[in-house]
């Protein structure tokens, strides 16, 4: 049994120490001490989604809780790596601080001297990561992104290298062609035609400055609210929806 006195103020180091205690091989929590990166991977995604929901709701109390849960996930994965001797929390903090300074030559003098003449955020990222080719650009887009976000980021990276230089008019024509393809789809090619339609729509939205993932999320939320509203009886009682 650990003696952990209540503190007036807690720090990131306190959070790390609590996780170290929970993962202690002899006296730690039976669940926490056996977790791996892979076993809690889905938890990171879930906590991130809950934080986004709190942000969308502009709920300060909910944000405070959910951002804490995200921070706990960061600390948990970092302690796992600390145990393996590969890096620690100080290195994580140092790298992100160095990155922020490097990518803001308009703010920090050291970065301005190092990156004279480079003002684009994307150009700075490419210099930092050594990305020079189309393959570099495309291979560094995380495949785990949500599908619409992944498509738009791939399109943007390809366009930046001149490999997908569509105008808004080109994108509109491609979307129209994809719509026609979907209308003519048969069971054997329906999935392929659907994918082409979604990809073309995502590109047209990208060129219009619209985040496809975000607007579909909000549209789905509106659909839910409108459907629930429609299923209310005149006396205010809700009945099951039939769709």
C-alpha positions in Angstrom: 0.0 0.0 0.0 1.5 3.3 -1.1 1.5 6.4 1.1 0.5 9.2 -1.3 -0.2 12.5 0.6 -2.6 14.9 -1.0 -0.9 17.9 -2.5 -2.0 21.5 -2.9 -0.5 21.5 -6.4 0.2 18.7 -8.7 2.8 18.7 -11.6 3.5 16.6 -14.6 6.2 14.8 -12.6 3.5 13.8 -10.0 1.4 12.3 -12.8 4.4 10.4 -14.1 5.3 9.1 -10.6 1.7 7.9 -10.0 1.9 5.9 -13.3 5.3 4.5 -12.3 3.7 3.4 -9.0 0.8 1.8 -10.8 3.2 0.0 -13.1 5.5 -1.3 -10.4 6.1 -5.0 -11.2 5.8 -6.1 -7.6 3.2 -3.9 -6.0 1.5 -2.1 -8.9 -2.0 -2.3 -10.1 -2.7 -5.7 -11.7 -4.2 -4.0 -14.8 -1.9 -1.0 -15.2 1.4 -3.0 -14.9 0.6 -5.4 -17.7 -0.5 -2.8 -20.3 1.5 -2.2 -23.5 1.4 0.5 -26.2 -0.7 -1.8 -28.3 -3.2 -2.8 -25.5 -4.0 0.8 -24.7 -3.8 2.2 -28.2 -7.5 2.4 -28.6 -7.8 4.3 -25.2 -5.7 7.1 -26.6 -8.1 7.5 -29.6 -11.2 7.3 -27.3 -9.8 9.9 -24.9 -8.9 12.2 -27.8 -12.4 11.9 -29.2 -13.9 12.7 -25.8 -11.6 15.8 -25.6 -12.8 17.0 -29.0 -16.4 16.5 -27.9 -15.7 18.7 -24.9 -14.0 21.4 -27.1 -17.0 21.4 -29.5 -19.4 21.8 -26.5 -17.2 24.6 -25.1 -17.7 23.0 -21.7 -14.8 24.1 -19.5 -15.3 21.5 -16.8 -15.6 18.7 -19.4 -12.5 20.0 -21.2 -10.5 20.1 -18.0 -11.3 16.4 -17.3 -10.9 15.1 -20.8 -7.6 17.0 -21.5 -6.4 15.5 -18.3 -7.3 12.0 -19.6 -5.3 12.8 -22.8 -2.3 14.0 -20.8 -2.5 10.7 -18.8 -2.3 8.7 -22.0 0.8 10.7 -23.0 2.3 10.1 -19.6 1.4 6.4 -19.7 3.0 5.7 -23.1 6.1 7.8 -22.0 6.5 5.7 -18.8 6.4 2.5 -20.9 9.2 3.9 -23.0 11.1 5.1 -19.9 11.0 1.5 -18.6 12.4 0.3 -21.9 15.2 2.9 -21.7 14.4 4.5 -25.0 13.3 8.0 -23.9 11.7 9.8 -21.0 9.2 12.7 -20.5 12.0 15.3 -20.4 13.0 14.3 -23.9 9.4 14.5 -25.1 9.0 18.0 -23.7 12.4 19.1 -25.1 11.6 17.9 -28.6 8.2 19.6 -28.8 9.7 22.8 -27.4 12.5 22.7 -30.0 10.0 22.1 -32.7 7.8 25.0 -31.8 10.8 27.4 -31.7 12.2 26.1 -35.0 8.8 26.5 -36.8 8.3 30.1 -35.7 11.2 32.1 -37.2 8.9 35.1 -37.1 8.9 34.9 -33.3 12.2 33.4 -32.2 15.6 34.9 -33.2 17.5 31.6 -33.2 15.0 30.1 -35.6 15.1 33.3 -37.8 18.9 33.0 -38.2 18.7 29.3 -39.0 15.8 29.6 -41.4 16.5 32.8 -43.2 14.2 33.2 -46.2 11.9 30.3 -45.2 8.5 31.5 -44.0 6.1 28.7 -44.9 5.0 26.4 -42.2 5.0 23.5 -44.6 8.5 24.4 -45.9 9.8 24.5 -42.4 8.3 21.1 -41.6 9.9 19.7 -44.7 13.3 21.1 -43.8 13.0 19.7 -40.3 12.0 16.3 -41.4 14.1 16.1 -44.5 11.2 15.6 -46.8 12.3 16.3 -50.4 10.4 13.9 -52.7 6.8 13.0 -53.5 7.3 9.7 -51.7 8.6 11.5 -48.6 5.4 13.6 -48.6 3.0 10.8 -49.1 4.6 8.2 -46.9 4.6 10.5 -43.9 0.8 10.9 -43.9 -0.4 8.7 -41.0 -2.5 5.9 -42.4 -4.4 5.8 -39.1 -6.1 9.2 -39.8 -9.9 9.2 -40.3 -10.6 8.4 -44.0 -11.7 11.9 -45.1 -8.9 13.6 -43.3 -6.4 11.1 -44.7 -7.7 11.7 -48.3 -7.5 15.5 -48.0 -4.0 15.4 -46.5 -2.8 13.1 -49.2 -4.3 15.4 -51.9 -2.7 18.4 -50.4 0.7 16.8 -50.2 0.5 15.5 -53.8 -0.6 19.0 -55.0 2.3 20.6 -53.2 4.7 18.5 -55.2 2.8 19.2 -58.5 1.5 15.6 -58.8 -2.2 16.5 -58.3 -2.4 20.1 -59.5 -6.2 20.3 -59.9 -8.1 23.6 -60.1 -11.5 24.0 -58.6 -13.0 23.5 -62.0 -11.0 20.3 -62.5 -12.2 19.0 -59.1 -15.8 19.9 -59.9 -15.6 18.0 -63.2 -14.0 15.0 -61.4 -16.8 15.1 -58.8 -19.5 15.2 -61.5 -17.8 12.2 -63.2 -17.7 10.3 -60.0 -21.4 11.1 -59.3 -22.2 9.6 -62.7 -20.1 6.6 -62.0 -22.0 6.0 -58.7 -25.4 6.4 -60.4 -24.3 3.6 -62.8 -22.8 1.4 -60.2 -23.6 -2.3 -59.9 -23.1 -4.5 -56.9 -19.7 -5.7 -58.3 -18.2 -2.2 -58.4 -20.3 -0.3 -55.9 -17.6 -0.1 -53.3 -15.0 1.2 -55.8 -17.4 3.7 -57.2 -18.4 4.9 -53.7 -14.7 5.4 -52.8 -14.1 7.4 -56.0 -17.1 9.6 -55.2 -16.0 10.3 -51.6 -12.4 11.0 -52.7 -13.6 13.4 -55.4 -15.9 15.1 -53.0 -13.1 15.5 -50.4 -10.9 17.0 -53.0 -13.5 19.5 -54.2 -14.1 20.5 -50.6 -10.3 20.8 -50.0 -9.9 23.3 -52.8 -12.9 25.2 -51.4 -11.2 25.4 -48.0 -13.6 23.0 -46.3 -12.5 20.4 -43.8 -14.5 17.3 -45.0 -14.0 15.4 -41.8 -15.2 18.2 -39.6 -18.2 19.2 -41.7 -19.4 15.6 -41.9 -19.1 15.2 -38.2 -21.2 18.3 -37.6 -23.7 17.3 -40.3 -24.1 13.9 -38.6 -24.7 15.7 -35.3 -27.4 17.9 -36.8 -29.0 14.8 -38.3 -29.2 13.2 -34.9 -30.7 16.3 -33.3 -33.3 16.8 -36.1 -34.2 13.1 -36.0 -34.7 13.1 -32.2 -36.8 16.3 -32.5 -39.0 14.6 -35.1 -39.6 11.6 -33.0 -41.1 13.5 -30.1 -44.9 13.1 -29.8 -47.1 16.2 -29.5 -47.2 15.6 -25.7 -43.4 15.8 -25.5 -42.8 12.1 -25.0 -40.1 10.6 -27.2 -40.9 7.5 -29.2 -38.4 5.1 -30.9 -37.2 6.3 -34.3 -37.9 4.1 -37.3 -35.5 4.8 -40.2 
